[in-house]
Structure formats: structure tokens, C-alpha cells
Amino acid sequence: MAVAVAAATAFGLSSCSAGQANTAESGDTLKVWWWEADDSALSAGWNEAIAEFKEKHPNVNVEFELKTYEQMQQSGQLLLDSDDAPDVLEYLKGNATAGLASQAGLLTDLTDVADDRGWDLSSTVQDVGLYDNGLMGSGQRYGVTNYGEYVPMWYNKDLFAKYNLSVPTSMDQLEAAMQTFVDNGITPLALGSADYPGPHLLYQLALEKMDEKSLAAYQRFDGDVDWDAWMYAADTIKDWTAKGYISTNSTGIPAQDAGNAFAAGTYPMFFSGTWWGGSFAKDVTTFSFDQFLFPGTGFVPGSGGNLWVVPEKAKNKELAYDFIETTLGQGVQNELGEEGQVPVAADTAAITSPVSKQTIEQFTELQNATDGGLAWYPDWPVPGLNDILIQNTTELVQGTKTPEQAVDSIRTAYEQGRADAGK
């Protein structure tokens, strides 16, 4: 947390340069895109950024457009390459998205901008904005994040207490808890396998059998991938579905619906990211909730958050840089914290949100872990893998594919993408 406070100080000092660096004239327009829902913590923080930006630039028009995650996942490069591209936008981190766009020359290199403006981006959480020939983690800076995230298991404390269940610290205990719920006519896990929670769960299960070496092989193309770990994950998904821990009906459910069902008290557990913290704090009114890390491994899906990027075709780049700088300022950072997010440069002592205090502390521990830690996300290595992961997780739950068939499909897509990348 000391790192976050130090970073906040650095950003606070550099924010004075925003007005000096700005060369905008009256009538200029800043076009901003993101896809976060209006009631989300990120939307609240970034709307605060727009408000602060307008105060500093009263003669600049701000045009905001709400996009969708699917839109940017599937058509991001086409939108970036358009003459109507925005000046600054939220974009997906990873080799398959920002990496590919940077390689194609569609993103502005922010390395010198960050240096000239004095942005302190030395924390490893900012490595998601670095790309070397399309590979994330080092090289030139093409994006900046202003929050972090990881994927815990959210759970209904009241239902756990009702059935005398403790927070699981092993896979055996987790499965025993889920069996208790099934025995009492309750489906334990809100999944939403038609969306990212399905692949996230599959990946978390694979991480149970991974170490630093096999993780580096999968994410960084450094060695041979351990596909036996993925077979274990696929077998477990099949087994959990057969035992009733996961409903076959989840195959048609998107992430939002699964999260809403957990918030309504329908399911005792929901495996999904810290980005839900703010909405749960507002929406969960009939029970107490909390979170725990998936037992059995020190690895957790997570990283720095999605990126603010500036398209190469942006018409007002200096204004875009000013906006990014504003999102890193303490006002916006503290707002993110109060809304339940994991800010990267907040004054943590000033944040009162219990959900955010917990997630900031846990994220800091994961970021600094020497055994395990943040394991990035399963779809990052190659383009198109997200759709393959969703499709095969769905078919596993439906029972229309065997674990062997599902893993073979994922492996084929991964290895083709890796070969195309020359790795």
C-alpha cells in the first residue's frame, strides 16, 4: 500500500503539468470511449475524471460513447483503424488485443509521453501496458491502467453459516461445501458459462496443477505448455456439473446475469472478479457477503486492469494525455477506491469502503507474492482464444464435448496462434 501512496504523490505532482502541456484551443473536442456499465465502480471513477477534465479545460467539448466489451473484443482493431477513432479509450490488455493493435501500428507509443509528464509507472501492475513485438510485459508503453483486479470466490456468508460451513482452505473442503449445498437442494456455483466466468473457472482449475515454469510457458511462450493441467481442469468441470455443483442451465447465462443471481441470494458462490465489489456493496441487501481466494494454489487470475490507450489516428492526442493523467490523479483514484475498486495510486488511508480496503490489501499481497500471485488471464496469449475458451467451456457444461475434445480444441487454437506469432 505504501507503493500506492507513493505513486499517488508522484501523480499529484505531475498533474500540475496538465494545463501547461495542453495546447487545445476553444472548440476542440475530446472523444472518450469505454464499455463499463453506468452503475459500475469504474464508470463512477471515470465520470469523475471527465468532470475534473472539464474543470481544467472549460473550452473543450467532451464526447463520451458507451461501447460494449464484446464490441471491443471482436471489432477493436477495425474501430481503432477508423478515421472516426476516439482520442482515448478503454482497451483490452494482452497479446491478442493491445499487443496485436500495437504491432499493427494502431496505438500511440506512450513511452516518451509518460516520461516527459513524470508519470510514475514503475509498479509491475503497469506491465500490462508494455509490448515488445506484440508480447505483453516488456518493451514500449502503449497503454496505462489506473486500477488492478483479481478473481476471488464471492460467497454468501449467511448461507455458509446456516449450513455450518467455514471458508474452504483446500479443494477437498471446497467440494465438501458444494456437496452440502447440493444435498440441501441448492446449486452452489453461479457460473455464467456463456461469458468470461466459465473460462476463468477453467483456467483457475488448470492453475491448480501449474507452477511458475508451466505458467510462463502458457502466457509468455517460454517452454512447453502443460496440457495435462488443462485436462485436469476440464475433467473437474465435467465432474462438478455431473454432481450438480454447476447447473447445465448456466450455458445460456452471461456474466451480468450470474452476478445478479448471486446478489439476489440465489447462489451461495460466484467465481468472478473484484470489479463486482462496488455493485455488490450496493445491491446485496438481504445477506452478508465476502470473498476468499480459490484454495489449492497460490496462483490467481488477475493483473493490472484494462488500458487507457490513444489511437494512432486520434485527432487530439495532447488532450488524451491530459485525460489519462486525470484518471491517475488522487481524486479519481480515491473515488475508485470508495466505489469498491482496486485503485493503483489512491491515498489508501482515506478510503473507507470495507470492500475496497480488503481488495486493495489482497491485491497488494498477490502483486508482491514470491510463491504464486497474479497469473494474468487465459485468453491473453493468442488472438481469438477468448471465443474458443467460452465455446468449449459451454460445451463441457452442456455435455456435448468430452474433456479430451474440449482441451484438444483449445490446444489447437493456442498452438496455431503461437505458431503465427513465431513462438
Salt bridges, closest charged atoms under 4 A:
GLU65 OE1 - LYS67 NZ 2.94
ASP81 OD1 - LYS313 NZ 3.36
ASP83 OD1 - LYS313 NZ 3.73
GLU149 OE2 - LYS93 NZ 3.00
ASP239 OD2 - LYS243 NZ 3.21
GLU312 OE2 - LYS317 NZ 3.07
GLU318 OE1 - ARG117 NH2 3.10
ASP322 OD2 - HIS57 NE2 3.30
ASP322 OD1 - ARG117 NH1 2.79
GLU325 OE1 - ARG117 NH1 3.38
GLU339 OE1 - LYS282 NZ 3.07
GLU395 OE1 - LYS401 NZ 3.32
GLU415 OE2 - ARG411 NE 2.99
